[in-house]
Amino acid sequence: MKLLLKTLRLIGVRKNYEVHFHKGLNYISGPTSTGKTAILELVDYALGKAKHKAYIEIGESCTDVELEFYILENLYKIKRPLSAFSEPVLLQTYDNTKEKFVQARALEIDAPSNEKSLSYFLLSKLNLTNLTIRGDDFSFRDLFKFSYLKQTKIDNENILNEQNWALNGKEKATFEIILDIYDSLLGDLQQSLKIEKENLKEKEIRYDAVREFLKIAEVENYETVQMKSIDIDSKLDDINSKIENYKSDILKTDVGNDINDLVVSVNNQKEKLSNLRNKFLEQEQYIQKLQLLENQYFADIEKISEQLAGIKAINKYEYIYCPNCLRPISLHEESSCLLCHQNMDDIVIEINNLKKERKKLTKKKNELHTYIDSEKEKNIRVDLEINKLQDNINLDEKKLDGLTRQYINPLATEISSLSIKVGQLHEEKKSLNESLKFIEELTNLEMMLSEKRAEVKGIEEQIDRQKNKSSKEGKLRQLSEIFLNILSSFDFPNLYEAYIDTKNYLPYVRGRKYSDLGSLGAVTLITMAYYLSVMICSEELSGNHIGLLMIDTPRKNLGSSSKSAEFRDERIYESIIEYFIKLGQERENDFQLIIVNNGYPSTLPQDCIVKEFSSDGLDGLIDDYDIRLGRK
């Protein structure tokens, strides 16, 4: 698989909330309104979706979402604000040597033509940068549509968005890119290779310049500098310990009021410094609470917008018959039914009131955002004051050292000598710290250079595959075989003679297009089989699917909730889960399946369950017992 999710983490004010994933089948179970779908939507959001739904409980408790994931064996972490949709995301790379995430980069939520965008970064790791479809940029969002089967689309009779092919057709072209049958892919990859080689050349020039500077400055490597820095710290600790002992001996003598006054002053300043640091931390917590309030305003604004959209949708219809009592509107008597005699004035007033409320909330939200920025500036000033006070303390302590040397004491000469040595060691440490900055810059450039070389090599390999790839007809024939085998695994006998059409790439069953079957239960089964077959076929043919598929509510239109009697048999749903289990076990290193559903069969292995929420509402995505009871 090309992309593997590791951990989804919500950064909370009181604690963080995590969901850990693994290879193969990952199952998330629980009743409605416990946060199951939110997990998938926040994964989608972390990977670049424009925005997410306003979940009130999440907005009240959390500020950011983090996603740790592998791309081609390299581990990355994305951190994105939950409410500031247009703000950049923070991307970090895991350093296996240092065993921590390093090299923080800010990536914009923007088109892939922007090299500083998240979409460009993700596509660059998949060797699919700089592609265009009908004059429009091919983005990671286009690719990810084949990895997330939402609950709203699992029975949608518009696979590949076929109704918009005349206007766009990006889904159809993306299908071809995933299966590596896109006619323009070779030319686009050759152009992309040219662009990326230019980018590589620029990075090499910058890297050589920094390396040459370090060579001239005779700066050693990172490990040597670190060892020297540790050695200096050890020497400073020893010398300072000796100086403190000497000072203690001197202060036992009659050293005068000046030193005593200075000692009192230093102690007072240290106490003030401690208070300022506490003030800084309290202000940080206050800012976090303000951000949660901003999230609440955002959620309220979103709800009002949804109400307005609903009113407009309902009131675009004119009724001839009253929907309440079913009598003609023209013959209706005022006393018999209030619904018929409601006029549009009430609706207009309601819409205006909602718009006023939304405008008021938007104003408050904007004012709060400005206020949050001002509070952040206050904390910056407190931080500056902390640094200034620390400098004053350091200066006074140096004065104290100087005063003690004025007195005739056998220890004064030794203290003076040690103080000179401390100054020399601090200068060495300062020089080493400057060297470390350049070394870290060189290390970052080296990492980015290595990544860019790998991307160029990946594009070259893609081009070689394009020149020797299998025929389009053969790939589509294999896709149809996989599609038929998957449907055969689902325990429903009426889905025979299944295939994928070679012209429109849409599924057909019993000689009929999937959307003409007249059964949402059948569409649900066919849609899941379709998404699965595209993923499997792409992997077997070295295509461009990322190897991840998230499915929300696979039992939709199946079981007891089905309107069709033929789909109420629980065996159908159980056969789907059995297929997921089998695929997860046999192809664990090829695919990652994440399934969200209310409940599961007893045959599901426990190690497949990555999250299970309770029906009492206390164990959900935000599983904070005290908060749910209104206690802090």
N, C-alpha and C positions, 0 to 999 in steps of 0.2 A: 504494500500500500504506500501511496505517496504522502498522505497526511494522516497522522494518528493523534487523536485527542488524548491528553493525559489527565489534566485537572481543570475543572471550572471552579472558580473561587469568587464569592461575593465579599468585598471588603466592607465589613460592618463596623459600626461605632463601638459596640460592646464586644463583638467577636466576629470572626470570619466564618463563612458557610461554604463548605466544599463538597464537590462531587468528583470522585475519582473514576476514571475510565481505564479499560484495558483492551487488548486485542480481542478479536472475535466478537461474540454476542454480549452486549451490555443491556440489561433490562431495568427499566424504571417503572415501578408500580405504585398505585395508590388511588384513593377516591378523587373526585373532582375537586378543584379549588385547593389543592395542596402544593402546587408548584411544579407539577410534572412537565407540562408544556413550556413553562417559563425556562426550564433548563435548556431545552432545545432552542428557544428563541434567543436566549442570552448567548449561547454558542454562536448563533447566526449573527447577533449584534457585535460580538467581539471580533468576528471575522469580516466586519465591514458593512453590515446592513445599515441603512440610513438612520433608523431609529427603532425603538422597541415599544411594546405596549406599556402603559403607565401602571405597573403593579404597585398598589398603595403600600402593601406590607414591605416590599423590597425598598421602595423609596423612603420609607420611614426609618429603616434600619441600616441601609447600605449606601455607600457613595460611589464605588467603582466595581467593575467586573474585571477579573483576570482570567486568562486562558493560557494554560501551558500545553504545548503541542509539538509533535515532531513533524518535520518535513524532510524526507529522505535521510533519516537517522539523526538529523541535527535538532536539538531541543531549543525552543523559543518560548518567550512569554509575552503576551499582549496585556496591557492594562489600559482600560478605557472608562472615562467617566460615565455614570449611568444617566445623568440628566443633561449634560452639555454635549449634545449630539455632534456639533460641528468642531469640537475641540480635537486636537491631534491625539493619537494613541501612542503609548510608550511601548516600544519593542526592545526586549533584551535577549541576548544570546547566552546559552549556558556554556561556561568554560569548564571542560572536564578536568583540566589540570588544577584550577583553583577551586573546583567544586562549588561554583556559585554562578548566578546570572550576572553578566557584565555587558559592557558596550551598549548603554542605553541610547536609543534613537527615537526621535519624535517623527511619526508617520502621519500624514494627513488623510482624512477621509475624502478622497478625491478620485478623479478619473485615472486610469492606469497610464495615461500619457505623461502624468506627473511622476517623475522618478522618485519623489519623496512621499509617494502615497502608499498606503497599506496594500492596495490592489496590485500595484507594480511590484512590491516586494514579494508577495505571495506568488504572482505569476512568474517572477524571475526564478524562483526556486523550482518551478514546474516547467521551465524552459518554454514559456508561452507568451513572452512579452512582445509588445509592438505589433500585435495582430489587429486587423481591422475587418469588420463585417459590414458591407454596404456603406462604407465611409464612417462607420461608428467604431469606437474602440472596443475591443474584446476585453472584458474585465473578469476578475475573479468571481464577482457576483453572478455573472452569466454561467460560469462553470459550476458554482455551488448549488444552483437550482436543481441539478441532477443528484445532489447529495442530501437534500432535505425535502422529504415528502410530508407536507403539512397536513393536518387534519382537514383543513378546508379544501385540499386538492386531492385527497386520496380517492374521492369519488367524482372528481371534476371531469366532465366529458369534453375537455379541451386540452388534451395532452399536447405538449410542445407549442401551446398557444397558437394552434393552427389557424384560428380565425383572424390572426393579425399577420399572417405570412406576407400578404401583399404590401403591408406598411413597413414591416420590420423583418421578421423571419430569423431573429437572432437565436431562438431556441432550436430551430431546425439546423442552423449552421453550427451551433454549439454541439448538438448531437453528432454531427459529422466530424467535428474536431475531436470529440471524446473517443469516437471509434476510429479516428485517423483515416477518414475517407473524404476529408474536405479538399476540394480541388485546388484551392488557392493556398493551401498550407505551406507547400514547398517554397513558393515565391515569397510568402510572408516571412518564413523562417530565415531565408537567405538575406532578406532585408534586415531582419532583426539581428542576425549575426553581425552584419556590417556595423549597425548602431552599437551593439554591445562591445565589439572590439574597440571602437573609439572610446567608449566609457572605460574599458580596461586600460587603454593606453594612458588616459588622463590620470587614473589612479596610480599607475606605475610611476609616472613622472612625479607625482606628489610624494609617493612612498620613498623614491630614491632621494628626493630633496631632504626629507626629514632624516633619513638614514645617514646621508652625507654630513648633515649638520652634527649629528651625534658622534660621528667618527672624528670630525675636526675638533669637537669639544672633548674628545677622549672619554666619552661616557660609556661605562661598561653595561653589561646586560642586566635585565631586571632582577635576577636572582642574586647577583653579586651586590647590586645596590641595596637590595632589601637586607642582605646579611650585614652589610656595613651599617645600615641604619639601625638594625637591632643591636649591633655591637656598641654603637654610640649611645643608644638609650640605656644600655646596661652600665656603661661608664658614667653617664650623667647621674643615674640613680645612686651609684656608689659615692661619687663626689658630693652630691647634695646631702647624702646621709652624713658624711663626715662634716660638712659645713654646719649642718643643723646641730650636730653634737658639739662642735666648737662654739657655736653661738650660745648654746645652752650654758656652757662653762663660763663664757664671757658675761652673760646676763646675770650670773650668780654674783658677780663683782659689782662694784659701784660704777656702772656705766653711764649714769646721768639720766636726766628727765627726757632729753631729746629722743633717746632710743625708746624709752617707755611710751612716750606719746605716739611715736611712729608705729610701735607695735599695736597700740590701741586703735589707731587710725586704720591700719591694715585689717585688723579683725572686724572693725565696723564695716569696712568696704566689702569684706568677704560675706558678711551677713546680708548686706544689701544685694550683693551679687546672687546669693541664694534666693532671695525674695524675687528678684527680677526673673530668674530662671523658672520659678514656680508660676509667676505671672505669665510668662511666655507659654508654658504648657497649658495653663487654664484658658488662655486666649485661643490656643489651637483647638481645644475641646469645644469652646464656644462657637468657633467658626464651623466646626463639623456639624453642630446642631443647627446652625443657620442654613447649611447646605441641605440638611434633611428637610427643613421647612420649605426651601426652594423646590425640592423634589415634590412636596405635597401640593404646592401651588401649580406645578407643572401637571400633576395628575388631575387636579380639579379642572384646569383649562382643557385638558384632553377630553374629560367627561362631557363638558359643556359643548365642545365641538362635535362630539358624537351625537348628543341630543339634537343639535341644530341640523346635522346631516339626516337624522332620522325623521325629524318633522318635515324637512323638505321632501324626503323620499315618499312619505305617506301622503302629503297634501298635493302631490302632482296629479293625483287621480280625481276625477269628478264622478260622484255617485248618482246614479239614476234611482236606485233603491237604497233605502236606509240600511246600513250594515247592522243596525241594532235590532229593528223590528221587521225588516224586509218588506215594508210597504213603500209605494212610490213616494219620492220626496215631495212632488207637486201636490199630492193629496193629503199630506200629513197634517195632523192637528197639533197645535203647539202644546196642548195639555197632555197629549198621549206619549210623547217621546222627546226628551230634552236634547238627545243627540242630534236629531235632524235640524233643530233650530239654532244650533250653534253656528255663528257666522265667522267669517275670516278675521273679523276685528279682534276676537279673542286670541286667535292664532298669531296674528301680527304682533299683538301686545306681548304674547309669550315669547316670540322670537326676539323682539326688541329687548325684553327683560334679560333673556339669556345672553344676548350680545353685550348688553351693558355690564352684566356680571362678568362675562369673559374679559371685557376691556378693563374692568376694575381689577380683576385678578392678574391680568397681564401686566398692568401698571405696577401692582404690588410686587409681582415677581421681578420685574426689571429694577424697581427701587431696591428690593432686597439684594439682587445681584450686585448693584452698585455699592450697597452698604457692606456686603461681604468683601468686596474688593477693598473698601476703605479700612475694614477691620484687619485684613491681611497686611495692608500698609502699616497699620499700627504695630502689628507684630514684628514687621521688618524693622521699625524704629526701635522697638524694645530689644531686638536682636543686636542692632547697632550699639545700643546703650550697654548691653551686656559685654560686647567686645571692647568698648571704650573703657568700661570699668575694669575689665580684666587687665587691659594694658596699664591702667593707673596702678593697680595692685602690683603688677610686675615691676613698675617703675619705683614704687615706694619700697618694695622689698630690696631692690638694688640700692636705694638710698640707705636702707637699714644696714645692708652689708657694708656700705661705705663708712657709715658712722661707727660701726663696731671696730673698723680698722683704725680709727683715729685714736683709740685708747691704747695706752701702753699695755700690751699683753703678750705673753709669749706665743699665744695662738694666732695673733693678728696676721703675722707674716704668712703663716700657713694658709689661713683663710683667703688672703689676697692672692696667693699663688693658685689655690684651687679655683677661685672665682675667675681668674684669667683663663684657666683651663676650661671652665664651663663655657665661657664666651667663645673660645675657639671651637669647642665641640658643637655649640649651637650654629656657628657659621658653617661647619661641615655638614650638619644636618640640613640646614637651609639649602645648601648647594645640592645635596642628595635629593631633597624633595623636588627641586626644580628639574633635576635629571629624570626623576621618576615620571614627572608630567610628560616629558618628551618621549620617554620609553613607552608609557601607556598610549600616547598618541600613535607611536610607531606600531605598537601591538594592535591597536584598533584598525589602523590602515592595513596592516598585514592580514588581519582577519577578513576585512572587506575585500581586499585584493584576492585572497584565496577563494572567497565566495564568488567573486566576479569571474575568476578563471574557471571555476566549476560550472557556472552558468553558461559561459561561452562554449566549454566542452560539451555540456548537455545539449545546447542548440545544434552543435556540429553533429552529435550523435543522432539527434532528431532528423536532421537533414539526410544523413546516411540511411536511416530507416525509411524515409520518404522515397528515396531512390530505389529501394528494394522491397517495398511493402506489398502485401497481398492485394488481390483485386477487391474492389468494392463489393462485387456480387458475392464473392466468397465470404467476406466478413458479415454481410447481411444474412447470408444463408446460415452461418454459424450462430448469429444472434437469434434467428427464428428457432433454431434447434434448442438453444438454451431457454428461450421464452416458453416453448412448448413443454420442456422438461419441468420447469418450475410450476407451471399451471397443472401439470399432471400430478405433481407432489401435493397440491392442494386438494383436499378430499371433496371435490365437487365434480360430478361426472359430466356435466353439460358444457364444459369448456374444452372441447376437443377441436381438432383441425385448426390449431392456433398458429399464427405466423405474423411476422412483421413485414408490412408492405415495402417493397424496394424503392418506391417512388416517394411516398409521403412519410415513410418511417413510422407509421401508426399501426397499432395492433389490430388484428382481425381474429375473430373466433367463429367457427361454424360458417365461414364464408362471409361474415358480416362485420362491418366496422364496429369497434368496441362501443361507440356512442349510440349505435342503433339497436343495441340489445334490449333496451327498455328496462334494465334492472340495475339499480345502484349497487346491490350486493355483488353482481358480476363485475361491474366497473371497478369496485374496490379491489377485488382479487386480481383483475387484469392489470390495473395500475401498479400494484405492488410488484407483480411479476415482471412488468415492463421495466421499472426502475432497477430491480435486481438484475435482470438480464443485461441491461446496458452496462452496469458496473462489472459484472462477471466477464462479459465478452470483451470489454475494454482491457481488463487485466490479462486475459488470455492472449490477446492480440497486441500487447504492448501499446495500448492506447493512452488516453490522457485523463481518464477518470481518476479522482484522488483516492479512491478506495474506501471512502466513508459514505454510509447511508444512514440517515436518521429518519425513522418512520413514527409518526404520531397517530396513535389509536388504530392499529391494524384490524381491530374487530368492528370498526364502523360499518353499519348496515348488515352486520352478521350477528348471529345468536338471537337472544330473546328480544333485542331492540329492533330487529329487522322487520320491515313491513311485508316482506315476502316470505311465505311459509317455507319455501325450499331452502332459504338461507338461515333458518332458525336452528338448524342442527349444530350443536356445539362442536361436533367432530370436525366441521369445516375450519373453525377458528383454531382448534387444537392442532390440526394438520399444518397450519401456517406456522405456528410456534415451533412445531417439530422440525419444519424445514429450516427455520432460523437457527435452531440448536445445531442441526446437522451442518449447516453452512459455517457456523461459528467454530465448530470443532474441527472440521476437515480443512477449512481454509483460514485458519486463525491468523496466519502470517500474511494473508493477502487482503483481508477486509476487516473493517470495524463496523459493526451494526449496533445502532443505539435505538432501542424500541421503547416507546412510552405507551402504557396501557393501564386500564383499570382492572387489576387482577391478572392471574396467569395460571396455566394448568399445573397440576401436581408434578408433571414430568419435567418441569423446568429445573435444571441444576441450580443450587443455591449460589454457586460461585458466579453465575451469570447475572445475579441481581446486584446492581451497583447502588440502588437507592430504593427504599420502600417506605412510603408515607402511611401514617395511621389515619383511621376514620374519625378520631376524636379531635382532629385539627391541631393537636399539640406537636405532632411530628411531621413537619412539612419542610419546604425549602428553607424558610426562616423558622427554625425550630427552637425558639426562645420562649420557654414556659412562662416566665415572669411577665414578659412583654405582652403575651397573649391575654394574660389576666389583668392587664392594665397596671402592673407593678413595675417599678424600676429598681 
